């Protein structure tokens, strides 16, 4: 998830600094940075909710009848 990587990059740039870019260490109150953290956090939360909802709605595997009329091994729908 790209928004999560952006949040990690933001935290790294404010704590330890990034290679060849140490100008933002400790600069937590920049307005665009705060807005970015809010938007990226909302995207991470929304994507997580959608993924959990899809996982909850995943259909159960169903048994497919074999040539002899008996149920065979379960086959998952792709």
PyMOL Python script that loads the backbone (N, CA, C, O; Angstrom):
from pymol import cmd

cmd.read_pdbstr("""\
ATOM      1  N   UNK A   1       0.832  -1.164   0.000  1.00  0.00           N
ATOM      2  CA  UNK A   1       0.000   0.000   0.000  1.00  0.00           C
ATOM      3  C   UNK A   1       0.890   1.245   0.000  1.00  0.00           C
ATOM      4  O   UNK A   1       1.644   1.498   0.940  1.00  0.00           O
ATOM      5  N   UNK A   2       0.780   1.982  -1.043  1.00  0.00           N
ATOM      6  CA  UNK A   2       1.607   3.169  -1.214  1.00  0.00           C
ATOM      7  C   UNK A   2       1.380   4.216  -0.129  1.00  0.00           C
ATOM      8  O   UNK A   2       2.359   4.793   0.346  1.00  0.00           O
ATOM      9  N   UNK A   3       0.144   4.496   0.291  1.00  0.00           N
ATOM     10  CA  UNK A   3      -0.022   5.496   1.348  1.00  0.00           C
ATOM     11  C   UNK A   3       0.699   5.136   2.645  1.00  0.00           C
ATOM     12  O   UNK A   3       1.179   6.026   3.347  1.00  0.00           O
ATOM     13  N   UNK A   4       0.781   3.854   2.971  1.00  0.00           N
ATOM     14  CA  UNK A   4       1.500   3.441   4.175  1.00  0.00           C
ATOM     15  C   UNK A   4       2.985   3.726   4.026  1.00  0.00           C
ATOM     16  O   UNK A   4       3.636   4.130   4.989  1.00  0.00           O
ATOM     17  N   UNK A   5       3.527   3.522   2.835  1.00  0.00           N
ATOM     18  CA  UNK A   5       4.942   3.825   2.595  1.00  0.00           C
ATOM     19  C   UNK A   5       5.208   5.322   2.690  1.00  0.00           C
ATOM     20  O   UNK A   5       6.268   5.736   3.160  1.00  0.00           O
ATOM     21  N   UNK A   6       4.253   6.135   2.247  1.00  0.00           N
ATOM     22  CA  UNK A   6       4.398   7.585   2.368  1.00  0.00           C
ATOM     23  C   UNK A   6       4.431   7.986   3.833  1.00  0.00           C
ATOM     24  O   UNK A   6       5.234   8.835   4.222  1.00  0.00           O
ATOM     25  N   UNK A   7       3.567   7.389   4.656  1.00  0.00           N
ATOM     26  CA  UNK A   7       3.576   7.688   6.088  1.00  0.00           C
ATOM     27  C   UNK A   7       4.903   7.285   6.732  1.00  0.00           C
ATOM     28  O   UNK A   7       5.436   8.019   7.564  1.00  0.00           O
ATOM     29  N   UNK A   8       5.429   6.140   6.357  1.00  0.00           N
ATOM     30  CA  UNK A   8       6.716   5.695   6.888  1.00  0.00           C
ATOM     31  C   UNK A   8       7.819   6.667   6.481  1.00  0.00           C
ATOM     32  O   UNK A   8       8.672   7.020   7.295  1.00  0.00           O
ATOM     33  N   UNK A   9       7.800   7.096   5.227  1.00  0.00           N
ATOM     34  CA  UNK A   9       8.791   8.071   4.762  1.00  0.00           C
ATOM     35  C   UNK A   9       8.690   9.386   5.500  1.00  0.00           C
ATOM     36  O   UNK A   9       9.710  10.006   5.802  1.00  0.00           O
ATOM     37  N   UNK A  10       7.468   9.826   5.799  1.00  0.00           N
ATOM     38  CA  UNK A  10       7.273  11.071   6.543  1.00  0.00           C
ATOM     39  C   UNK A  10       7.872  10.957   7.943  1.00  0.00           C
ATOM     40  O   UNK A  10       8.583  11.853   8.400  1.00  0.00           O
ATOM     41  N   UNK A  11       7.576   9.846   8.616  1.00  0.00           N
ATOM     42  CA  UNK A  11       8.097   9.652   9.972  1.00  0.00           C
ATOM     43  C   UNK A  11       9.625   9.560   9.948  1.00  0.00           C
ATOM     44  O   UNK A  11      10.296  10.141  10.800  1.00  0.00           O
ATOM     45  N   UNK A  12      10.163   8.841   8.985  1.00  0.00           N
ATOM     46  CA  UNK A  12      11.628   8.739   8.891  1.00  0.00           C
ATOM     47  C   UNK A  12      12.271  10.091   8.619  1.00  0.00           C
ATOM     48  O   UNK A  12      13.315  10.405   9.190  1.00  0.00           O
ATOM     49  N   UNK A  13      11.665  10.891   7.759  1.00  0.00           N
ATOM     50  CA  UNK A  13      12.255  12.191   7.443  1.00  0.00           C
ATOM     51  C   UNK A  13      12.206  13.137   8.635  1.00  0.00           C
ATOM     52  O   UNK A  13      13.024  14.052   8.723  1.00  0.00           O
ATOM     53  N   UNK A  14      11.262  12.936   9.555  1.00  0.00           N
ATOM     54  CA  UNK A  14      11.152  13.810  10.729  1.00  0.00           C
ATOM     55  C   UNK A  14      11.947  13.305  11.919  1.00  0.00           C
ATOM     56  O   UNK A  14      12.233  14.081  12.831  1.00  0.00           O
ATOM     57  N   UNK A  15      12.317  12.024  11.940  1.00  0.00           N
ATOM     58  CA  UNK A  15      13.034  11.470  13.093  1.00  0.00           C
ATOM     59  C   UNK A  15      14.524  11.327  12.808  1.00  0.00           C
ATOM     60  O   UNK A  15      15.329  12.076  13.361  1.00  0.00           O
ATOM     61  N   UNK A  16      14.902  10.387  11.963  1.00  0.00           N
ATOM     62  CA  UNK A  16      16.320  10.132  11.709  1.00  0.00           C
ATOM     63  C   UNK A  16      16.838  10.860  10.481  1.00  0.00           C
ATOM     64  O   UNK A  16      18.048  10.996  10.301  1.00  0.00           O
ATOM     65  N   UNK A  17      15.932  11.325   9.641  1.00  0.00           N
ATOM     66  CA  UNK A  17      16.340  11.961   8.390  1.00  0.00           C
ATOM     67  C   UNK A  17      16.555  10.928   7.309  1.00  0.00           C
ATOM     68  O   UNK A  17      16.822   9.760   7.591  1.00  0.00           O
ATOM     69  N   UNK A  18      16.437  11.368   6.070  1.00  0.00           N
ATOM     70  CA  UNK A  18      16.665  10.499   4.931  1.00  0.00           C
ATOM     71  C   UNK A  18      18.069  10.752   4.390  1.00  0.00           C
ATOM     72  O   UNK A  18      18.650  11.803   4.660  1.00  0.00           O
ATOM     73  N   UNK A  19      18.622   9.809   3.634  1.00  0.00           N
ATOM     74  CA  UNK A  19      19.959  10.035   3.083  1.00  0.00           C
ATOM     75  C   UNK A  19      20.012  11.330   2.264  1.00  0.00           C
ATOM     76  O   UNK A  19      19.171  11.555   1.393  1.00  0.00           O
ATOM     77  N   UNK A  20      20.979  12.154   2.542  1.00  0.00           N
ATOM     78  CA  UNK A  20      21.220  13.428   1.868  1.00  0.00           C
ATOM     79  C   UNK A  20      20.066  14.415   2.038  1.00  0.00           C
ATOM     80  O   UNK A  20      19.952  15.356   1.253  1.00  0.00           O
ATOM     81  N   UNK A  21      19.201  14.225   3.048  1.00  0.00           N
ATOM     82  CA  UNK A  21      18.111  15.152   3.314  1.00  0.00           C
ATOM     83  C   UNK A  21      17.801  15.147   4.804  1.00  0.00           C
ATOM     84  O   UNK A  21      16.956  14.381   5.267  1.00  0.00           O
ATOM     85  N   UNK A  22      18.481  15.995   5.542  1.00  0.00           N
ATOM     86  CA  UNK A  22      18.280  16.056   6.987  1.00  0.00           C
ATOM     87  C   UNK A  22      17.634  17.373   7.406  1.00  0.00           C
ATOM     88  O   UNK A  22      17.576  17.672   8.599  1.00  0.00           O
ATOM     89  N   UNK A  23      17.148  18.164   6.454  1.00  0.00           N
ATOM     90  CA  UNK A  23      16.592  19.469   6.753  1.00  0.00           C
ATOM     91  C   UNK A  23      15.264  19.455   7.479  1.00  0.00           C
ATOM     92  O   UNK A  23      14.897  20.466   8.079  1.00  0.00           O
ATOM     93  N   UNK A  24      14.518  18.343   7.454  1.00  0.00           N
ATOM     94  CA  UNK A  24      13.196  18.294   8.077  1.00  0.00           C
ATOM     95  C   UNK A  24      13.175  17.571   9.416  1.00  0.00           C
ATOM     96  O   UNK A  24      12.096  17.337   9.960  1.00  0.00           O
ATOM     97  N   UNK A  25      14.321  17.214   9.958  1.00  0.00           N
ATOM     98  CA  UNK A  25      14.345  16.511  11.241  1.00  0.00           C
ATOM     99  C   UNK A  25      13.722  17.416  12.303  1.00  0.00           C
ATOM    100  O   UNK A  25      14.147  18.556  12.488  1.00  0.00           O
ATOM    101  N   UNK A  26      12.719  16.897  12.991  1.00  0.00           N
ATOM    102  CA  UNK A  26      12.037  17.634  14.046  1.00  0.00           C
ATOM    103  C   UNK A  26      10.981  18.612  13.564  1.00  0.00           C
ATOM    104  O   UNK A  26      10.367  19.283  14.393  1.00  0.00           O
ATOM    105  N   UNK A  27      10.739  18.726  12.271  1.00  0.00           N
ATOM    106  CA  UNK A  27       9.789  19.685  11.717  1.00  0.00           C
ATOM    107  C   UNK A  27       8.407  19.032  11.597  1.00  0.00           C
ATOM    108  O   UNK A  27       7.929  18.788  10.489  1.00  0.00           O
ATOM    109  N   UNK A  28       7.770  18.752  12.730  1.00  0.00           N
ATOM    110  CA  UNK A  28       6.498  18.052  12.757  1.00  0.00           C
ATOM    111  C   UNK A  28       5.305  18.959  12.503  1.00  0.00           C
ATOM    112  O   UNK A  28       4.227  18.468  12.169  1.00  0.00           O
ATOM    113  N   UNK A  29       5.471  20.280  12.653  1.00  0.00           N
ATOM    114  CA  UNK A  29       4.318  21.187  12.593  1.00  0.00           C
ATOM    115  C   UNK A  29       4.131  21.862  11.240  1.00  0.00           C
ATOM    116  O   UNK A  29       3.410  22.855  11.155  1.00  0.00           O
ATOM    117  N   UNK A  30       4.744  21.368  10.202  1.00  0.00           N
ATOM    118  CA  UNK A  30       4.555  21.935   8.865  1.00  0.00           C
ATOM    119  C   UNK A  30       3.128  21.634   8.390  1.00  0.00           C
ATOM    120  O   UNK A  30       2.719  20.473   8.401  1.00  0.00           O
ATOM    121  N   UNK A  31       2.359  22.654   7.971  1.00  0.00           N
ATOM    122  CA  UNK A  31       0.951  22.437   7.607  1.00  0.00           C
ATOM    123  C   UNK A  31       0.745  21.411   6.491  1.00  0.00           C
ATOM    124  O   UNK A  31      -0.171  20.594   6.581  1.00  0.00           O
ATOM    125  N   UNK A  32       1.559  21.431   5.459  1.00  0.00           N
ATOM    126  CA  UNK A  32       1.387  20.448   4.390  1.00  0.00           C
ATOM    127  C   UNK A  32       1.722  19.035   4.857  1.00  0.00           C
ATOM    128  O   UNK A  32       1.133  18.066   4.377  1.00  0.00           O
ATOM    129  N   UNK A  33       2.652  18.913   5.777  1.00  0.00           N
ATOM    130  CA  UNK A  33       2.982  17.601   6.335  1.00  0.00           C
ATOM    131  C   UNK A  33       1.846  17.040   7.157  1.00  0.00           C
ATOM    132  O   UNK A  33       1.538  15.851   7.078  1.00  0.00           O
ATOM    133  N   UNK A  34       1.218  17.903   7.950  1.00  0.00           N
ATOM    134  CA  UNK A  34       0.079  17.460   8.758  1.00  0.00           C
ATOM    135  C   UNK A  34      -1.081  17.045   7.855  1.00  0.00           C
ATOM    136  O   UNK A  34      -1.733  16.031   8.103  1.00  0.00           O
ATOM    137  N   UNK A  35      -1.336  17.828   6.809  1.00  0.00           N
ATOM    138  CA  UNK A  35      -2.400  17.475   5.862  1.00  0.00           C
ATOM    139  C   UNK A  35      -2.090  16.152   5.169  1.00  0.00           C
ATOM    140  O   UNK A  35      -2.983  15.328   4.971  1.00  0.00           O
ATOM    141  N   UNK A  36      -0.841  15.950   4.805  1.00  0.00           N
ATOM    142  CA  UNK A  36      -0.446  14.702   4.153  1.00  0.00           C
ATOM    143  C   UNK A  36      -0.654  13.503   5.073  1.00  0.00           C
ATOM    144  O   UNK A  36      -1.149  12.463   4.641  1.00  0.00           O
ATOM    145  N   UNK A  37      -0.276  13.651   6.337  1.00  0.00           N
ATOM    146  CA  UNK A  37      -0.460  12.557   7.292  1.00  0.00           C
ATOM    147  C   UNK A  37      -1.948  12.237   7.439  1.00  0.00           C
ATOM    148  O   UNK A  37      -2.323  11.067   7.506  1.00  0.00           O
ATOM    149  N   UNK A  38      -2.794  13.262   7.489  1.00  0.00           N
ATOM    150  CA  UNK A  38      -4.231  13.034   7.616  1.00  0.00           C
ATOM    151  C   UNK A  38      -4.786  12.291   6.395  1.00  0.00           C
ATOM    152  O   UNK A  38      -5.510  11.307   6.541  1.00  0.00           O
ATOM    153  N   UNK A  39      -4.444  12.765   5.194  1.00  0.00           N
ATOM    154  CA  UNK A  39      -4.970  12.153   3.970  1.00  0.00           C
ATOM    155  C   UNK A  39      -4.439  10.732   3.792  1.00  0.00           C
ATOM    156  O   UNK A  39      -5.202   9.820   3.476  1.00  0.00           O
ATOM    157  N   UNK A  40      -3.145  10.544   3.994  1.00  0.00           N
ATOM    158  CA  UNK A  40      -2.570   9.205   3.819  1.00  0.00           C
ATOM    159  C   UNK A  40      -3.114   8.236   4.872  1.00  0.00           C
ATOM    160  O   UNK A  40      -3.357   7.068   4.569  1.00  0.00           O
ATOM    161  N   UNK A  41      -3.305   8.709   6.097  1.00  0.00           N
ATOM    162  CA  UNK A  41      -3.885   7.864   7.139  1.00  0.00           C
ATOM    163  C   UNK A  41      -5.312   7.463   6.802  1.00  0.00           C
ATOM    164  O   UNK A  41      -5.716   6.324   7.039  1.00  0.00           O
ATOM    165  N   UNK A  42      -6.085   8.411   6.240  1.00  0.00           N
ATOM    166  CA  UNK A  42      -7.456   8.092   5.830  1.00  0.00           C
ATOM    167  C   UNK A  42      -7.463   7.060   4.711  1.00  0.00           C
ATOM    168  O   UNK A  42      -8.309   6.166   4.701  1.00  0.00           O
ATOM    169  N   UNK A  43      -6.534   7.172   3.769  1.00  0.00           N
ATOM    170  CA  UNK A  43      -6.460   6.198   2.682  1.00  0.00           C
ATOM    171  C   UNK A  43      -6.083   4.808   3.190  1.00  0.00           C
ATOM    172  O   UNK A  43      -6.630   3.806   2.730  1.00  0.00           O
ATOM    173  N   UNK A  44      -5.153   4.749   4.136  1.00  0.00           N
ATOM    174  CA  UNK A  44      -4.774   3.458   4.718  1.00  0.00           C
ATOM    175  C   UNK A  44      -5.967   2.840   5.441  1.00  0.00           C
ATOM    176  O   UNK A  44      -6.219   1.643   5.308  1.00  0.00           O
ATOM    177  N   UNK A  45      -6.700   3.644   6.204  1.00  0.00           N
ATOM    178  CA  UNK A  45      -7.871   3.135   6.925  1.00  0.00           C
ATOM    179  C   UNK A  45      -8.952   2.652   5.954  1.00  0.00           C
ATOM    180  O   UNK A  45      -9.544   1.593   6.162  1.00  0.00           O
ATOM    181  N   UNK A  46      -9.206   3.420   4.905  1.00  0.00           N
ATOM    182  CA  UNK A  46     -10.221   3.041   3.928  1.00  0.00           C
ATOM    183  C   UNK A  46      -9.835   1.765   3.190  1.00  0.00           C
ATOM    184  O   UNK A  46     -10.664   0.871   3.021  1.00  0.00           O
ATOM    185  N   UNK A  47      -8.591   1.675   2.752  1.00  0.00           N
ATOM    186  CA  UNK A  47      -8.139   0.476   2.044  1.00  0.00           C
ATOM    187  C   UNK A  47      -8.200  -0.748   2.947  1.00  0.00           C
ATOM    188  O   UNK A  47      -8.571  -1.832   2.495  1.00  0.00           O
ATOM    189  N   UNK A  48      -7.840  -0.590   4.215  1.00  0.00           N
ATOM    190  CA  UNK A  48      -7.908  -1.715   5.153  1.00  0.00           C
ATOM    191  C   UNK A  48      -9.343  -2.176   5.348  1.00  0.00           C
ATOM    192  O   UNK A  48      -9.612  -3.376   5.399  1.00  0.00           O
ATOM    193  N   UNK A  49     -10.266  -1.226   5.455  1.00  0.00           N
ATOM    194  CA  UNK A  49     -11.671  -1.584   5.632  1.00  0.00           C
ATOM    195  C   UNK A  49     -12.207  -2.322   4.406  1.00  0.00           C
ATOM    196  O   UNK A  49     -12.942  -3.300   4.542  1.00  0.00           O
ATOM    197  N   UNK A  50     -11.847  -1.862   3.224  1.00  0.00           N
ATOM    198  CA  UNK A  50     -12.314  -2.520   1.992  1.00  0.00           C
ATOM    199  C   UNK A  50     -11.741  -3.934   1.893  1.00  0.00           C
ATOM    200  O   UNK A  50     -12.460  -4.868   1.537  1.00  0.00           O
ATOM    201  N   UNK A  51     -10.460  -4.097   2.204  1.00  0.00           N
ATOM    202  CA  UNK A  51      -9.856  -5.423   2.135  1.00  0.00           C
ATOM    203  C   UNK A  51     -10.469  -6.377   3.153  1.00  0.00           C
ATOM    204  O   UNK A  51     -10.682  -7.549   2.844  1.00  0.00           O
ATOM    205  N   UNK A  52     -10.756  -5.899   4.353  1.00  0.00           N
ATOM    206  CA  UNK A  52     -11.380  -6.758   5.356  1.00  0.00           C
ATOM    207  C   UNK A  52     -12.801  -7.135   4.947  1.00  0.00           C
ATOM    208  O   UNK A  52     -13.233  -8.263   5.188  1.00  0.00           O
ATOM    209  N   UNK A  53     -13.533  -6.204   4.329  1.00  0.00           N
ATOM    210  CA  UNK A  53     -14.890  -6.486   3.863  1.00  0.00           C
ATOM    211  C   UNK A  53     -14.875  -7.536   2.750  1.00  0.00           C
ATOM    212  O   UNK A  53     -15.707  -8.443   2.734  1.00  0.00           O
ATOM    213  N   UNK A  54     -13.936  -7.409   1.829  1.00  0.00           N
ATOM    214  CA  UNK A  54     -13.844  -8.401   0.741  1.00  0.00           C
ATOM    215  C   UNK A  54     -13.487  -9.775   1.282  1.00  0.00           C
ATOM    216  O   UNK A  54     -14.005 -10.789   0.814  1.00  0.00           O
ATOM    217  N   UNK A  55     -12.603  -9.804   2.268  1.00  0.00           N
ATOM    218  CA  UNK A  55     -12.217 -11.088   2.846  1.00  0.00           C
ATOM    219  C   UNK A  55     -13.401 -11.728   3.564  1.00  0.00           C
ATOM    220  O   UNK A  55     -13.561 -12.948   3.532  1.00  0.00           O
ATOM    221  N   UNK A  56     -14.229 -10.911   4.209  1.00  0.00           N
ATOM    222  CA  UNK A  56     -15.394 -11.441   4.917  1.00  0.00           C
ATOM    223  C   UNK A  56     -16.446 -11.973   3.948  1.00  0.00           C
ATOM    224  O   UNK A  56     -17.183 -12.898   4.290  1.00  0.00           O
ATOM    225  N   UNK A  57     -16.529 -11.409   2.756  1.00  0.00           N
ATOM    226  CA  UNK A  57     -17.534 -11.834   1.766  1.00  0.00           C
ATOM    227  C   UNK A  57     -17.040 -12.941   0.843  1.00  0.00           C
ATOM    228  O   UNK A  57     -17.771 -13.344  -0.063  1.00  0.00           O
ATOM    229  N   UNK A  58     -15.848 -13.435   1.038  1.00  0.00           N
ATOM    230  CA  UNK A  58     -15.301 -14.479   0.172  1.00  0.00           C
ATOM    231  C   UNK A  58     -16.190 -15.717   0.246  1.00  0.00           C
ATOM    232  O   UNK A  58     -16.477 -16.197   1.342  1.00  0.00           O
ATOM    233  N   UNK A  59     -16.630 -16.242  -0.895  1.00  0.00           N
ATOM    234  CA  UNK A  59     -17.521 -17.416  -0.876  1.00  0.00           C
ATOM    235  C   UNK A  59     -16.785 -18.659  -0.392  1.00  0.00           C
ATOM    236  O   UNK A  59     -15.574 -18.805  -0.562  1.00  0.00           O
ATOM    237  N   UNK A  60     -17.555 -19.540   0.213  1.00  0.00           N
ATOM    238  CA  UNK A  60     -17.009 -20.819   0.668  1.00  0.00           C
ATOM    239  C   UNK A  60     -16.752 -21.711  -0.542  1.00  0.00           C
ATOM    240  O   UNK A  60     -17.485 -21.633  -1.528  1.00  0.00           O
ATOM    241  N   UNK A  61     -15.721 -22.560  -0.484  1.00  0.00           N
ATOM    242  CA  UNK A  61     -15.501 -23.508  -1.596  1.00  0.00           C
ATOM    243  C   UNK A  61     -16.685 -24.466  -1.705  1.00  0.00           C
ATOM    244  O   UNK A  61     -17.245 -24.893  -0.696  1.00  0.00           O
ATOM    245  N   UNK A  62     -17.053 -24.792  -2.924  1.00  0.00           N
ATOM    246  CA  UNK A  62     -18.181 -25.697  -3.129  1.00  0.00           C
ATOM    247  C   UNK A  62     -17.687 -27.010  -3.715  1.00  0.00           C
ATOM    248  O   UNK A  62     -16.669 -27.060  -4.406  1.00  0.00           O
ATOM    249  N   UNK A  63     -18.418 -28.053  -3.428  1.00  0.00           N
ATOM    250  CA  UNK A  63     -18.056 -29.374  -3.936  1.00  0.00           C
ATOM    251  C   UNK A  63     -18.600 -29.530  -5.351  1.00  0.00           C
ATOM    252  O   UNK A  63     -19.735 -29.147  -5.635  1.00  0.00           O
ATOM    253  N   UNK A  64     -17.790 -30.088  -6.225  1.00  0.00           N
ATOM    254  CA  UNK A  64     -18.185 -30.327  -7.616  1.00  0.00           C
ATOM    255  C   UNK A  64     -18.434 -31.821  -7.778  1.00  0.00           C
ATOM    256  O   UNK A  64     -17.586 -32.638  -7.417  1.00  0.00           O
ATOM    257  N   UNK A  65     -19.600 -32.180  -8.323  1.00  0.00           N
ATOM    258  CA  UNK A  65     -19.887 -33.613  -8.507  1.00  0.00           C
ATOM    259  C   UNK A  65     -18.880 -34.250  -9.471  1.00  0.00           C
ATOM    260  O   UNK A  65     -18.467 -33.645 -10.460  1.00  0.00           O
ATOM    261  N   UNK A  66     -18.507 -35.470  -9.154  1.00  0.00           N
ATOM    262  CA  UNK A  66     -17.586 -36.189 -10.037  1.00  0.00           C
ATOM    263  C   UNK A  66     -18.389 -36.891 -11.133  1.00  0.00           C
ATOM    264  O   UNK A  66     -19.610 -36.748 -11.188  1.00  0.00           O
ATOM    265  N   UNK A  67     -17.732 -37.630 -11.986  1.00  0.00           N
ATOM    266  CA  UNK A  67     -18.386 -38.331 -13.091  1.00  0.00           C
ATOM    267  C   UNK A  67     -19.315 -39.428 -12.586  1.00  0.00           C
ATOM    268  O   UNK A  67     -20.226 -39.839 -13.304  1.00  0.00           O
ATOM    269  N   UNK A  68     -19.099 -39.911 -11.355  1.00  0.00           N
ATOM    270  CA  UNK A  68     -19.908 -40.987 -10.799  1.00  0.00           C
ATOM    271  C   UNK A  68     -21.099 -40.470 -10.003  1.00  0.00           C
ATOM    272  O   UNK A  68     -21.814 -41.266  -9.394  1.00  0.00           O
ATOM    273  N   UNK A  69     -21.330 -39.170  -9.989  1.00  0.00           N
ATOM    274  CA  UNK A  69     -22.482 -38.619  -9.310  1.00  0.00           C
ATOM    275  C   UNK A  69     -22.250 -38.289  -7.845  1.00  0.00           C
ATOM    276  O   UNK A  69     -23.153 -37.793  -7.171  1.00  0.00           O
ATOM    277  N   UNK A  70     -21.048 -38.559  -7.346  1.00  0.00           N
ATOM    278  CA  UNK A  70     -20.760 -38.226  -5.955  1.00  0.00           C
ATOM    279  C   UNK A  70     -19.960 -36.927  -5.916  1.00  0.00           C
ATOM    280  O   UNK A  70     -19.278 -36.567  -6.876  1.00  0.00           O
ATOM    281  N   UNK A  71     -20.060 -36.249  -4.807  1.00  0.00           N
ATOM    282  CA  UNK A  71     -19.329 -34.982  -4.648  1.00  0.00           C
ATOM    283  C   UNK A  71     -17.842 -35.272  -4.586  1.00  0.00           C
ATOM    284  O   UNK A  71     -17.402 -36.180  -3.881  1.00  0.00           O
ATOM    285  N   UNK A  72     -17.092 -34.512  -5.313  1.00  0.00           N
ATOM    286  CA  UNK A  72     -15.657 -34.649  -5.313  1.00  0.00           C
ATOM    287  C   UNK A  72     -14.999 -33.664  -4.355  1.00  0.00           C
ATOM    288  O   UNK A  72     -15.611 -33.215  -3.385  1.00  0.00           O
ATOM    289  N   UNK A  73     -13.793 -33.349  -4.632  1.00  0.00           N
ATOM    290  CA  UNK A  73     -13.052 -32.420  -3.768  1.00  0.00           C
ATOM    291  C   UNK A  73     -13.582 -31.005  -3.963  1.00  0.00           C
ATOM    292  O   UNK A  73     -14.041 -30.657  -5.051  1.00  0.00           O
ATOM    293  N   UNK A  74     -13.520 -30.188  -2.911  1.00  0.00           N
ATOM    294  CA  UNK A  74     -13.982 -28.803  -3.030  1.00  0.00           C
ATOM    295  C   UNK A  74     -13.156 -28.040  -4.065  1.00  0.00           C
ATOM    296  O   UNK A  74     -11.944 -28.222  -4.174  1.00  0.00           O
ATOM    297  N   UNK A  75     -13.837 -27.188  -4.815  1.00  0.00           N
ATOM    298  CA  UNK A  75     -13.171 -26.374  -5.809  1.00  0.00           C
ATOM    299  C   UNK A  75     -13.433 -24.926  -5.441  1.00  0.00           C
ATOM    300  O   UNK A  75     -14.581 -24.528  -5.242  1.00  0.00           O
ATOM    301  N   UNK A  76     -12.379 -24.145  -5.350  1.00  0.00           N
ATOM    302  CA  UNK A  76     -12.565 -22.738  -4.977  1.00  0.00           C
ATOM    303  C   UNK A  76     -12.833 -21.921  -6.226  1.00  0.00           C
ATOM    304  O   UNK A  76     -12.256 -22.164  -7.286  1.00  0.00           O
ATOM    305  N   UNK A  77     -13.724 -20.942  -6.078  1.00  0.00           N
ATOM    306  CA  UNK A  77     -14.041 -20.034  -7.187  1.00  0.00           C
ATOM    307  C   UNK A  77     -12.979 -18.956  -7.253  1.00  0.00           C
ATOM    308  O   UNK A  77     -12.658 -18.332  -6.242  1.00  0.00           O
ATOM    309  N   UNK A  78     -12.440 -18.737  -8.424  1.00  0.00           N
ATOM    310  CA  UNK A  78     -11.382 -17.731  -8.571  1.00  0.00           C
ATOM    311  C   UNK A  78     -11.916 -16.434  -9.077  1.00  0.00           C
ATOM    312  O   UNK A  78     -11.157 -15.481  -9.256  1.00  0.00           O
TER     313      UNK A  78
END
""", "prot")
cmd.dss("prot")
cmd.show_as("cartoon", "prot")
cmd.util.cbc("prot")
cmd.orient("prot")
